[in-house]
C-alpha cells in the first residue's frame, strides 16, 4: 500500500468537490442575483468539505466511484452550508464571522440569508435525487435518509434542544443527544449516502452507520475541546463570544482529559467499524484520524 499523504488527498478532493459545486450552483448573476450571490458567498467561503470528502471516501470503500457519489457529496455540503447560514442568524447564534469571512446575513441582510439557506436546502434534495440508480438503493431511499437527517429527529431537533439548553448546565446525556443530532447525524448521512451511491450491502451500510456516529461524536467532542484550548478568534467566530458564554461542553462536564479519552475511544470504535472494508477503508480510517488530530 502506498504511503498515505492525507494533505494531498484532501486538497485534491476539495478541488474535485469545489468544481462540482461550481456546476451545481446557479451562477451569481442568475436572477435574483442577490440570492445566488449569497448562496455562493457561503458555499465558497472556504469550508473544509469534510462531509463531501467522507461521502466520496465511503463510496470508494464500498467499491464504487467518486463520480457516482458526486451528487450526494454536493448535497451534503449544500445541506451543511444551509445549516451554518441559519445557525449564524441573529435569531440563533448571531455570529458575525463564519469560515473566516463575514456571515451571509452580515453581507446580504437577514432576509436574503434566510432564503439563501432555504434555497441551499432545496438544492441538496435536488442533487441527492439525481444520484444514478443502484440495485439496492433508489434515489427515493437517499432522499428519505437526507430528509430524516435534516428534520426534527436530527439537525433541526438538535438545534432546538441546543437553543433550549443555552445557559444551562445540561446532563451529559442531553449534550450527547445534541452533538449526535447536530453533528454526527450529518456525518453519518454523508458516508451512508456515499455507500448507497455505490450499491453498499446491508453489512456495509451498518458499518458506515457505526463509523459515522462514532466519528461524528468524536469530531464534536474535539470541537468542544478546541473551544476551550484555542481562541474563538482563530476558529473564525466573534472574538470572545464562546469563552465568555456559559456553555455545556464535554470538557465542562467531564474535564479535558476524559474528553480527549472519549474522543480516542470513539475513534477506535470508528476504526473497528471499518474492518469490513479491508484495505478499501484506508481513507475513511485516515479521515477519522484527521478529525481527532485537529486537537493540537
Ligand atoms: C437547522 C439551523 C439548523 C441548524 C442545525 C448543524 C447545525 C444544527 C448548526 C450548525 C452550527 C454548528 C456549530 C454545528 C456543529 C457542527 C460543526 C462543528 C460544524 C462545523 O463543521 P466544519 O468544521 O465546518 O466541518 P466547515 O466550515 O469546514 O464546513
py3Dmol code that shows the C-alpha trace and the ligand (Angstrom):
import py3Dmol

protein = """\
ATOM      1  CA  UNK A   1       0.000   0.000   0.000  1.00  0.00           C
ATOM      2  CA  UNK A   2       1.459   3.430  -0.923  1.00  0.00           C
ATOM      3  CA  UNK A   3       2.274   5.704   1.987  1.00  0.00           C
ATOM      4  CA  UNK A   4      -0.684   7.927   2.769  1.00  0.00           C
ATOM      5  CA  UNK A   5      -0.350  11.609   2.016  1.00  0.00           C
ATOM      6  CA  UNK A   6      -3.505  12.923   3.585  1.00  0.00           C
ATOM      7  CA  UNK A   7      -2.721  16.555   2.810  1.00  0.00           C
ATOM      8  CA  UNK A   8      -2.526  15.906  -0.936  1.00  0.00           C
ATOM      9  CA  UNK A   9      -5.594  13.658  -0.794  1.00  0.00           C
ATOM     10  CA  UNK A  10      -7.618  16.350   0.999  1.00  0.00           C
ATOM     11  CA  UNK A  11      -6.532  19.116  -1.322  1.00  0.00           C
ATOM     12  CA  UNK A  12      -7.341  17.044  -4.446  1.00  0.00           C
ATOM     13  CA  UNK A  13     -10.746  16.166  -3.016  1.00  0.00           C
ATOM     14  CA  UNK A  14     -11.514  19.775  -2.132  1.00  0.00           C
ATOM     15  CA  UNK A  15     -10.715  20.748  -5.742  1.00  0.00           C
ATOM     16  CA  UNK A  16     -12.922  17.920  -7.071  1.00  0.00           C
ATOM     17  CA  UNK A  17     -15.843  18.849  -4.795  1.00  0.00           C
ATOM     18  CA  UNK A  18     -15.485  22.582  -5.444  1.00  0.00           C
ATOM     19  CA  UNK A  19     -15.557  22.042  -9.210  1.00  0.00           C
ATOM     20  CA  UNK A  20     -18.798  20.081  -8.815  1.00  0.00           C
ATOM     21  CA  UNK A  21     -20.350  22.702  -6.537  1.00  0.00           C
ATOM     22  CA  UNK A  22     -19.382  25.336  -9.091  1.00  0.00           C
ATOM     23  CA  UNK A  23     -21.507  23.450 -11.647  1.00  0.00           C
ATOM     24  CA  UNK A  24     -24.336  22.635  -9.231  1.00  0.00           C
ATOM     25  CA  UNK A  25     -24.983  26.181  -8.010  1.00  0.00           C
ATOM     26  CA  UNK A  26     -26.631  28.727 -10.316  1.00  0.00           C
ATOM     27  CA  UNK A  27     -24.216  31.452 -11.495  1.00  0.00           C
ATOM     28  CA  UNK A  28     -24.005  34.501  -9.250  1.00  0.00           C
ATOM     29  CA  UNK A  29     -25.653  36.716 -11.876  1.00  0.00           C
ATOM     30  CA  UNK A  30     -28.647  34.374 -12.284  1.00  0.00           C
ATOM     31  CA  UNK A  31     -31.831  36.229 -11.356  1.00  0.00           C
ATOM     32  CA  UNK A  32     -32.297  37.083  -8.490  1.00  0.00           C
ATOM     33  CA  UNK A  33     -28.590  37.847  -8.337  1.00  0.00           C
ATOM     34  CA  UNK A  34     -28.598  38.777  -4.641  1.00  0.00           C
ATOM     35  CA  UNK A  35     -29.875  35.315  -3.693  1.00  0.00           C
ATOM     36  CA  UNK A  36     -27.415  33.390  -5.849  1.00  0.00           C
ATOM     37  CA  UNK A  37     -24.527  35.597  -4.781  1.00  0.00           C
ATOM     38  CA  UNK A  38     -25.495  34.944  -1.137  1.00  0.00           C
ATOM     39  CA  UNK A  39     -25.627  31.165  -1.678  1.00  0.00           C
ATOM     40  CA  UNK A  40     -22.231  31.271  -3.354  1.00  0.00           C
ATOM     41  CA  UNK A  41     -20.782  33.553  -0.690  1.00  0.00           C
ATOM     42  CA  UNK A  42     -21.371  30.904   1.970  1.00  0.00           C
ATOM     43  CA  UNK A  43     -20.693  27.793  -0.106  1.00  0.00           C
ATOM     44  CA  UNK A  44     -17.362  29.120  -1.414  1.00  0.00           C
ATOM     45  CA  UNK A  45     -16.225  30.773   1.806  1.00  0.00           C
ATOM     46  CA  UNK A  46     -13.542  28.137   2.408  1.00  0.00           C
ATOM     47  CA  UNK A  47     -15.133  25.205   4.255  1.00  0.00           C
ATOM     48  CA  UNK A  48     -13.074  22.064   4.741  1.00  0.00           C
ATOM     49  CA  UNK A  49     -15.551  19.938   2.726  1.00  0.00           C
ATOM     50  CA  UNK A  50     -15.307  17.155   5.302  1.00  0.00           C
ATOM     51  CA  UNK A  51     -18.782  15.800   4.639  1.00  0.00           C
ATOM     52  CA  UNK A  52     -18.488  15.504   0.836  1.00  0.00           C
ATOM     53  CA  UNK A  53     -14.974  14.067   1.200  1.00  0.00           C
ATOM     54  CA  UNK A  54     -16.290  11.452   3.637  1.00  0.00           C
ATOM     55  CA  UNK A  55     -19.130  10.718   1.192  1.00  0.00           C
ATOM     56  CA  UNK A  56     -16.707  10.087  -1.682  1.00  0.00           C
ATOM     57  CA  UNK A  57     -14.394   8.002   0.511  1.00  0.00           C
ATOM     58  CA  UNK A  58     -17.321   5.856   1.677  1.00  0.00           C
ATOM     59  CA  UNK A  59     -18.408   5.242  -1.909  1.00  0.00           C
ATOM     60  CA  UNK A  60     -14.898   4.086  -2.788  1.00  0.00           C
ATOM     61  CA  UNK A  61     -14.672   1.925   0.350  1.00  0.00           C
ATOM     62  CA  UNK A  62     -17.788   0.126  -0.932  1.00  0.00           C
ATOM     63  CA  UNK A  63     -16.213  -0.431  -4.352  1.00  0.00           C
ATOM     64  CA  UNK A  64     -17.966   2.484  -6.070  1.00  0.00           C
ATOM     65  CA  UNK A  65     -16.658   5.562  -7.828  1.00  0.00           C
ATOM     66  CA  UNK A  66     -16.413   9.165  -6.737  1.00  0.00           C
ATOM     67  CA  UNK A  67     -18.182  10.221  -9.943  1.00  0.00           C
ATOM     68  CA  UNK A  68     -21.339   8.298  -8.972  1.00  0.00           C
ATOM     69  CA  UNK A  69     -21.175   9.729  -5.442  1.00  0.00           C
ATOM     70  CA  UNK A  70     -20.737  13.308  -6.608  1.00  0.00           C
ATOM     71  CA  UNK A  71     -24.387  14.399  -6.439  1.00  0.00           C
ATOM     72  CA  UNK A  72     -24.663  13.050  -2.892  1.00  0.00           C
ATOM     73  CA  UNK A  73     -21.391  14.759  -1.961  1.00  0.00           C
ATOM     74  CA  UNK A  74     -22.695  18.082  -3.277  1.00  0.00           C
ATOM     75  CA  UNK A  75     -25.968  17.530  -1.459  1.00  0.00           C
ATOM     76  CA  UNK A  76     -24.397  17.081   1.983  1.00  0.00           C
ATOM     77  CA  UNK A  77     -22.247  20.184   1.546  1.00  0.00           C
ATOM     78  CA  UNK A  78     -25.285  22.257   0.494  1.00  0.00           C
ATOM     79  CA  UNK A  79     -27.281  20.973   3.470  1.00  0.00           C
ATOM     80  CA  UNK A  80     -24.366  21.672   5.808  1.00  0.00           C
ATOM     81  CA  UNK A  81     -23.923  25.205   4.451  1.00  0.00           C
ATOM     82  CA  UNK A  82     -27.644  25.917   4.822  1.00  0.00           C
ATOM     83  CA  UNK A  83     -27.442  24.846   8.477  1.00  0.00           C
ATOM     84  CA  UNK A  84     -24.454  27.138   9.057  1.00  0.00           C
ATOM     85  CA  UNK A  85     -26.195  30.150   7.449  1.00  0.00           C
ATOM     86  CA  UNK A  86     -29.304  29.653   9.591  1.00  0.00           C
ATOM     87  CA  UNK A  87     -27.280  28.884  12.713  1.00  0.00           C
ATOM     88  CA  UNK A  88     -25.454  32.220  12.327  1.00  0.00           C
ATOM     89  CA  UNK A  89     -28.649  34.318  12.038  1.00  0.00           C
ATOM     90  CA  UNK A  90     -29.447  36.869  14.752  1.00  0.00           C
ATOM     91  CA  UNK A  91     -32.398  34.733  15.931  1.00  0.00           C
ATOM     92  CA  UNK A  92     -29.981  31.839  16.566  1.00  0.00           C
ATOM     93  CA  UNK A  93     -26.269  32.219  17.348  1.00  0.00           C
ATOM     94  CA  UNK A  94     -25.980  35.749  15.944  1.00  0.00           C
ATOM     95  CA  UNK A  95     -22.464  35.280  14.591  1.00  0.00           C
ATOM     96  CA  UNK A  96     -20.597  37.869  12.527  1.00  0.00           C
ATOM     97  CA  UNK A  97     -17.925  35.600  11.046  1.00  0.00           C
ATOM     98  CA  UNK A  98     -18.021  32.108   9.539  1.00  0.00           C
ATOM     99  CA  UNK A  99     -15.336  30.248   7.623  1.00  0.00           C
ATOM    100  CA  UNK A 100     -13.127  33.292   8.091  1.00  0.00           C
ATOM    101  CA  UNK A 101     -15.442  35.706   6.250  1.00  0.00           C
ATOM    102  CA  UNK A 102     -18.463  37.789   7.323  1.00  0.00           C
ATOM    103  CA  UNK A 103     -21.594  35.667   7.757  1.00  0.00           C
ATOM    104  CA  UNK A 104     -24.182  35.594   4.996  1.00  0.00           C
ATOM    105  CA  UNK A 105     -26.644  37.896   6.801  1.00  0.00           C
ATOM    106  CA  UNK A 106     -23.890  40.433   7.537  1.00  0.00           C
ATOM    107  CA  UNK A 107     -23.227  40.791   3.801  1.00  0.00           C
ATOM    108  CA  UNK A 108     -26.659  40.216   2.242  1.00  0.00           C
ATOM    109  CA  UNK A 109     -29.069  41.040   5.068  1.00  0.00           C
ATOM    110  CA  UNK A 110     -31.151  38.733   7.196  1.00  0.00           C
ATOM    111  CA  UNK A 111     -33.990  38.037   4.775  1.00  0.00           C
ATOM    112  CA  UNK A 112     -31.767  37.098   1.835  1.00  0.00           C
ATOM    113  CA  UNK A 113     -29.518  34.987   4.101  1.00  0.00           C
ATOM    114  CA  UNK A 114     -32.534  33.090   5.442  1.00  0.00           C
ATOM    115  CA  UNK A 115     -33.718  32.457   1.889  1.00  0.00           C
ATOM    116  CA  UNK A 116     -30.211  31.520   0.688  1.00  0.00           C
ATOM    117  CA  UNK A 117     -30.238  28.829   3.388  1.00  0.00           C
ATOM    118  CA  UNK A 118     -33.687  27.661   2.270  1.00  0.00           C
ATOM    119  CA  UNK A 119     -32.572  27.516  -1.360  1.00  0.00           C
ATOM    120  CA  UNK A 120     -29.429  25.540  -0.462  1.00  0.00           C
ATOM    121  CA  UNK A 121     -31.535  23.033   1.441  1.00  0.00           C
ATOM    122  CA  UNK A 122     -33.809  22.628  -1.594  1.00  0.00           C
ATOM    123  CA  UNK A 123     -30.771  22.235  -3.847  1.00  0.00           C
ATOM    124  CA  UNK A 124     -29.442  19.498  -1.539  1.00  0.00           C
ATOM    125  CA  UNK A 125     -32.586  17.446  -2.140  1.00  0.00           C
ATOM    126  CA  UNK A 126     -32.474  18.040  -5.882  1.00  0.00           C
ATOM    127  CA  UNK A 127     -28.865  16.882  -6.000  1.00  0.00           C
ATOM    128  CA  UNK A 128     -29.288  13.731  -3.962  1.00  0.00           C
ATOM    129  CA  UNK A 129     -32.306  12.749  -6.071  1.00  0.00           C
ATOM    130  CA  UNK A 130     -30.088  12.936  -9.176  1.00  0.00           C
ATOM    131  CA  UNK A 131     -27.766  10.148  -7.939  1.00  0.00           C
ATOM    132  CA  UNK A 132     -27.681   7.320 -10.514  1.00  0.00           C
ATOM    133  CA  UNK A 133     -29.882   4.362  -9.507  1.00  0.00           C
ATOM    134  CA  UNK A 134     -28.216   1.306  -7.971  1.00  0.00           C
ATOM    135  CA  UNK A 135     -29.528  -2.201  -7.428  1.00  0.00           C
ATOM    136  CA  UNK A 136     -30.135  -1.906  -3.654  1.00  0.00           C
ATOM    137  CA  UNK A 137     -30.805   1.813  -3.119  1.00  0.00           C
ATOM    138  CA  UNK A 138     -33.193   4.052  -5.007  1.00  0.00           C
ATOM    139  CA  UNK A 139     -32.933   7.864  -5.165  1.00  0.00           C
ATOM    140  CA  UNK A 140     -36.117   7.853  -3.014  1.00  0.00           C
ATOM    141  CA  UNK A 141     -34.207   5.932  -0.298  1.00  0.00           C
ATOM    142  CA  UNK A 142     -31.461   8.550  -0.445  1.00  0.00           C
ATOM    143  CA  UNK A 143     -33.915  11.450  -0.305  1.00  0.00           C
ATOM    144  CA  UNK A 144     -35.605   9.812   2.699  1.00  0.00           C
ATOM    145  CA  UNK A 145     -32.294   9.471   4.528  1.00  0.00           C
ATOM    146  CA  UNK A 146     -31.348  13.087   3.832  1.00  0.00           C
ATOM    147  CA  UNK A 147     -34.808  14.324   4.894  1.00  0.00           C
ATOM    148  CA  UNK A 148     -34.684  12.384   8.173  1.00  0.00           C
ATOM    149  CA  UNK A 149     -31.219  13.758   8.830  1.00  0.00           C
ATOM    150  CA  UNK A 150     -32.292  17.341   8.139  1.00  0.00           C
ATOM    151  CA  UNK A 151     -35.552  17.221  10.064  1.00  0.00           C
ATOM    152  CA  UNK A 152     -36.968  17.238  13.579  1.00  0.00           C
ATOM    153  CA  UNK A 153     -35.306  13.980  14.620  1.00  0.00           C
ATOM    154  CA  UNK A 154     -31.777  15.169  13.873  1.00  0.00           C
ATOM    155  CA  UNK A 155     -30.429  18.554  12.661  1.00  0.00           C
ATOM    156  CA  UNK A 156     -33.438  20.766  13.400  1.00  0.00           C
ATOM    157  CA  UNK A 157     -34.331  18.815  16.551  1.00  0.00           C
ATOM    158  CA  UNK A 158     -30.760  19.068  17.802  1.00  0.00           C
ATOM    159  CA  UNK A 159     -30.727  22.784  17.111  1.00  0.00           C
ATOM    160  CA  UNK A 160     -33.923  23.282  19.136  1.00  0.00           C
ATOM    161  CA  UNK A 161     -32.522  21.233  22.027  1.00  0.00           C
ATOM    162  CA  UNK A 162     -29.329  23.294  21.822  1.00  0.00           C
ATOM    163  CA  UNK A 163     -31.220  26.605  21.897  1.00  0.00           C
ATOM    164  CA  UNK A 164     -33.376  25.419  24.805  1.00  0.00           C
ATOM    165  CA  UNK A 165     -30.299  24.290  26.714  1.00  0.00           C
ATOM    166  CA  UNK A 166     -28.453  27.599  26.344  1.00  0.00           C
ATOM    167  CA  UNK A 167     -27.085  28.944  29.608  1.00  0.00           C
ATOM    168  CA  UNK A 168     -27.998  25.731  31.449  1.00  0.00           C
ATOM    169  CA  UNK A 169     -25.671  23.051  32.711  1.00  0.00           C
ATOM    170  CA  UNK A 170     -27.037  20.080  30.791  1.00  0.00           C
ATOM    171  CA  UNK A 171     -26.564  16.457  31.823  1.00  0.00           C
ATOM    172  CA  UNK A 172     -24.016  14.643  29.644  1.00  0.00           C
ATOM    173  CA  UNK A 173     -26.798  12.544  28.113  1.00  0.00           C
ATOM    174  CA  UNK A 174     -28.527  15.691  26.785  1.00  0.00           C
ATOM    175  CA  UNK A 175     -25.278  17.138  25.457  1.00  0.00           C
ATOM    176  CA  UNK A 176     -24.555  13.861  23.705  1.00  0.00           C
ATOM    177  CA  UNK A 177     -28.039  13.950  22.154  1.00  0.00           C
ATOM    178  CA  UNK A 178     -27.365  17.466  20.822  1.00  0.00           C
ATOM    179  CA  UNK A 179     -23.961  16.523  19.420  1.00  0.00           C
ATOM    180  CA  UNK A 180     -25.312  13.368  17.820  1.00  0.00           C
ATOM    181  CA  UNK A 181     -28.235  15.274  16.293  1.00  0.00           C
ATOM    182  CA  UNK A 182     -26.392  18.393  15.136  1.00  0.00           C
ATOM    183  CA  UNK A 183     -23.086  16.877  14.078  1.00  0.00           C
ATOM    184  CA  UNK A 184     -22.937  13.074  13.987  1.00  0.00           C
ATOM    185  CA  UNK A 185     -26.208  12.662  12.067  1.00  0.00           C
ATOM    186  CA  UNK A 186     -24.993  14.589   9.004  1.00  0.00           C
ATOM    187  CA  UNK A 187     -21.558  12.962   9.044  1.00  0.00           C
ATOM    188  CA  UNK A 188     -23.314   9.591   9.209  1.00  0.00           C
ATOM    189  CA  UNK A 189     -25.681  10.505   6.382  1.00  0.00           C
ATOM    190  CA  UNK A 190     -22.671  11.651   4.349  1.00  0.00           C
ATOM    191  CA  UNK A 191     -20.964   8.268   4.487  1.00  0.00           C
ATOM    192  CA  UNK A 192     -24.220   6.316   4.119  1.00  0.00           C
ATOM    193  CA  UNK A 193     -25.231   8.300   1.026  1.00  0.00           C
ATOM    194  CA  UNK A 194     -21.785   7.620  -0.419  1.00  0.00           C
ATOM    195  CA  UNK A 195     -22.300   3.934   0.314  1.00  0.00           C
ATOM    196  CA  UNK A 196     -25.769   3.961  -1.259  1.00  0.00           C
ATOM    197  CA  UNK A 197     -24.390   5.507  -4.442  1.00  0.00           C
ATOM    198  CA  UNK A 198     -22.019   2.506  -4.551  1.00  0.00           C
ATOM    199  CA  UNK A 199     -24.744  -0.128  -4.011  1.00  0.00           C
ATOM    200  CA  UNK A 200     -23.500  -0.883  -0.471  1.00  0.00           C
ATOM    201  CA  UNK A 201     -24.606  -4.174   1.102  1.00  0.00           C
ATOM    202  CA  UNK A 202     -26.599  -4.153   4.380  1.00  0.00           C
ATOM    203  CA  UNK A 203     -23.385  -5.106   6.226  1.00  0.00           C
ATOM    204  CA  UNK A 204     -21.506  -2.202   4.653  1.00  0.00           C
ATOM    205  CA  UNK A 205     -24.373   0.198   5.435  1.00  0.00           C
ATOM    206  CA  UNK A 206     -24.316  -0.847   9.112  1.00  0.00           C
ATOM    207  CA  UNK A 207     -20.549  -0.361   9.213  1.00  0.00           C
ATOM    208  CA  UNK A 208     -20.885   3.114   7.690  1.00  0.00           C
ATOM    209  CA  UNK A 209     -23.584   3.963  10.223  1.00  0.00           C
ATOM    210  CA  UNK A 210     -21.390   2.874  13.139  1.00  0.00           C
ATOM    211  CA  UNK A 211     -18.385   4.662  11.645  1.00  0.00           C
ATOM    212  CA  UNK A 212     -20.331   7.886  11.075  1.00  0.00           C
ATOM    213  CA  UNK A 213     -21.869   8.047  14.531  1.00  0.00           C
ATOM    214  CA  UNK A 214     -18.567   7.342  16.290  1.00  0.00           C
ATOM    215  CA  UNK A 215     -16.574   9.738  14.110  1.00  0.00           C
ATOM    216  CA  UNK A 216     -19.243  12.444  14.299  1.00  0.00           C
ATOM    217  CA  UNK A 217     -19.395  12.412  18.067  1.00  0.00           C
ATOM    218  CA  UNK A 218     -15.578  12.348  18.278  1.00  0.00           C
ATOM    219  CA  UNK A 219     -15.464  15.305  15.881  1.00  0.00           C
ATOM    220  CA  UNK A 220     -17.850  17.322  18.032  1.00  0.00           C
ATOM    221  CA  UNK A 221     -16.023  16.451  21.250  1.00  0.00           C
ATOM    222  CA  UNK A 222     -12.803  17.698  19.626  1.00  0.00           C
ATOM    223  CA  UNK A 223     -14.683  20.846  18.604  1.00  0.00           C
ATOM    224  CA  UNK A 224     -15.676  21.312  22.259  1.00  0.00           C
ATOM    225  CA  UNK A 225     -12.039  20.788  23.286  1.00  0.00           C
ATOM    226  CA  UNK A 226     -10.855  23.338  20.711  1.00  0.00           C
ATOM    227  CA  UNK A 227     -13.396  25.816  22.075  1.00  0.00           C
ATOM    228  CA  UNK A 228     -11.517  25.596  25.353  1.00  0.00           C
ATOM    229  CA  UNK A 229      -7.941  25.290  24.121  1.00  0.00           C
ATOM    230  CA  UNK A 230      -7.904  27.743  21.196  1.00  0.00           C
ATOM    231  CA  UNK A 231      -9.061  31.319  20.933  1.00  0.00           C
ATOM    232  CA  UNK A 232     -12.505  31.707  19.407  1.00  0.00           C
ATOM    233  CA  UNK A 233     -10.957  34.243  17.029  1.00  0.00           C
ATOM    234  CA  UNK A 234      -8.836  31.516  15.465  1.00  0.00           C
ATOM    235  CA  UNK A 235     -11.999  29.478  14.885  1.00  0.00           C
ATOM    236  CA  UNK A 236     -13.451  32.347  12.862  1.00  0.00           C
ATOM    237  CA  UNK A 237     -16.152  33.251  15.357  1.00  0.00           C
ATOM    238  CA  UNK A 238     -16.864  36.573  17.039  1.00  0.00           C
ATOM    239  CA  UNK A 239     -13.923  37.233  19.325  1.00  0.00           C
ATOM    240  CA  UNK A 240     -14.515  36.204  22.899  1.00  0.00           C
ATOM    241  CA  UNK A 241     -18.104  35.041  22.356  1.00  0.00           C
ATOM    242  CA  UNK A 242     -17.765  31.384  23.298  1.00  0.00           C
ATOM    243  CA  UNK A 243     -15.223  31.815  26.037  1.00  0.00           C
ATOM    244  CA  UNK A 244     -17.408  34.439  27.672  1.00  0.00           C
ATOM    245  CA  UNK A 245     -20.630  32.409  27.450  1.00  0.00           C
ATOM    246  CA  UNK A 246     -21.608  29.628  29.882  1.00  0.00           C
ATOM    247  CA  UNK A 247     -21.806  26.574  27.657  1.00  0.00           C
ATOM    248  CA  UNK A 248     -22.350  22.898  28.235  1.00  0.00           C
ATOM    249  CA  UNK A 249     -19.398  21.183  26.578  1.00  0.00           C
ATOM    250  CA  UNK A 250     -17.683  17.840  27.070  1.00  0.00           C
ATOM    251  CA  UNK A 251     -14.674  19.453  28.803  1.00  0.00           C
ATOM    252  CA  UNK A 252     -17.025  21.439  31.060  1.00  0.00           C
ATOM    253  CA  UNK A 253     -18.984  18.319  32.027  1.00  0.00           C
ATOM    254  CA  UNK A 254     -16.273  15.644  32.199  1.00  0.00           C
ATOM    255  CA  UNK A 255     -12.942  17.524  32.082  1.00  0.00           C
ATOM    256  CA  UNK A 256     -10.356  17.871  29.297  1.00  0.00           C
ATOM    257  CA  UNK A 257      -8.521  14.592  29.816  1.00  0.00           C
ATOM    258  CA  UNK A 258     -11.674  12.484  29.970  1.00  0.00           C
ATOM    259  CA  UNK A 259     -12.992  14.313  26.888  1.00  0.00           C
ATOM    260  CA  UNK A 260      -9.812  13.514  24.968  1.00  0.00           C
ATOM    261  CA  UNK A 261     -10.006   9.886  26.121  1.00  0.00           C
ATOM    262  CA  UNK A 262     -13.639   9.679  24.968  1.00  0.00           C
ATOM    263  CA  UNK A 263     -12.712  11.083  21.539  1.00  0.00           C
ATOM    264  CA  UNK A 264      -9.949   8.460  21.281  1.00  0.00           C
ATOM    265  CA  UNK A 265     -12.333   5.692  22.347  1.00  0.00           C
ATOM    266  CA  UNK A 266     -14.814   6.759  19.680  1.00  0.00           C
ATOM    267  CA  UNK A 267     -12.084   6.897  17.056  1.00  0.00           C
ATOM    268  CA  UNK A 268     -11.098   3.329  17.966  1.00  0.00           C
ATOM    269  CA  UNK A 269     -14.756   2.340  17.570  1.00  0.00           C
ATOM    270  CA  UNK A 270     -14.780   4.058  14.161  1.00  0.00           C
ATOM    271  CA  UNK A 271     -11.664   2.104  13.136  1.00  0.00           C
ATOM    272  CA  UNK A 272     -13.259  -1.156  14.284  1.00  0.00           C
ATOM    273  CA  UNK A 273     -16.346  -0.446  12.186  1.00  0.00           C
ATOM    274  CA  UNK A 274     -14.131  -0.184   9.102  1.00  0.00           C
ATOM    275  CA  UNK A 275     -12.798  -3.737   9.359  1.00  0.00           C
ATOM    276  CA  UNK A 276     -15.484  -4.965   6.972  1.00  0.00           C
ATOM    277  CA  UNK A 277     -13.938  -2.860   4.175  1.00  0.00           C
ATOM    278  CA  UNK A 278     -10.429  -4.294   4.451  1.00  0.00           C
ATOM    279  CA  UNK A 279      -7.837  -2.192   2.563  1.00  0.00           C
ATOM    280  CA  UNK A 280     -10.618  -0.209   0.820  1.00  0.00           C
ATOM    281  CA  UNK A 281     -11.357   1.501   4.145  1.00  0.00           C
ATOM    282  CA  UNK A 282      -7.914   3.087   4.302  1.00  0.00           C
ATOM    283  CA  UNK A 283      -9.028   6.659   3.503  1.00  0.00           C
ATOM    284  CA  UNK A 284     -12.013   6.549   5.832  1.00  0.00           C
ATOM    285  CA  UNK A 285      -9.612   5.477   8.552  1.00  0.00           C
ATOM    286  CA  UNK A 286      -7.208   8.285   7.724  1.00  0.00           C
ATOM    287  CA  UNK A 287     -10.076  10.796   7.741  1.00  0.00           C
ATOM    288  CA  UNK A 288     -11.224   9.640  11.179  1.00  0.00           C
ATOM    289  CA  UNK A 289      -7.669  10.112  12.454  1.00  0.00           C
ATOM    290  CA  UNK A 290      -7.530  13.559  10.885  1.00  0.00           C
ATOM    291  CA  UNK A 291     -10.692  14.591  12.739  1.00  0.00           C
ATOM    292  CA  UNK A 292      -9.140  13.512  16.023  1.00  0.00           C
ATOM    293  CA  UNK A 293      -5.758  15.079  15.367  1.00  0.00           C
ATOM    294  CA  UNK A 294      -7.269  18.558  14.963  1.00  0.00           C
ATOM    295  CA  UNK A 295      -6.643  18.845  18.707  1.00  0.00           C
ATOM    296  CA  UNK A 296      -3.072  20.207  18.691  1.00  0.00           C
TER     297      UNK A 296
END
"""
ligand_1 = """\
29
LIG
C -31.022 23.587 11.101
C -30.339 25.944 11.727
C -30.114 24.498 11.788
C -29.094 24.059 12.493
C -28.796 22.648 12.642
C -25.757 21.827 12.106
C -26.377 22.834 12.990
C -27.667 22.488 13.597
C -25.820 24.030 13.220
C -24.563 24.463 12.596
C -23.568 25.009 13.571
C -22.722 24.026 14.308
C -21.804 24.564 15.324
C -22.777 22.739 14.067
C -21.973 21.753 14.735
C -21.194 21.014 13.709
C -19.943 21.694 13.318
C -18.753 21.555 14.192
C -19.917 22.394 12.213
C -18.708 22.953 11.619
O -18.289 22.000 10.692
P -16.915 22.103 9.941
O -15.801 22.264 10.916
O -17.094 23.458 9.151
O -16.819 20.934 9.012
P -16.616 23.871 7.691
O -16.814 25.372 7.655
O -15.177 23.489 7.492
O -17.517 23.171 6.714
"""
view = py3Dmol.view(width=600, height=400)
view.addModel(protein, "pdb")
view.setStyle({"model": 0}, {"cartoon": {"style": "trace"}})
view.addModel(ligand_1, "xyz")
view.setStyle({"model": 1}, {"stick": {}})
view.zoomTo()
view.show()
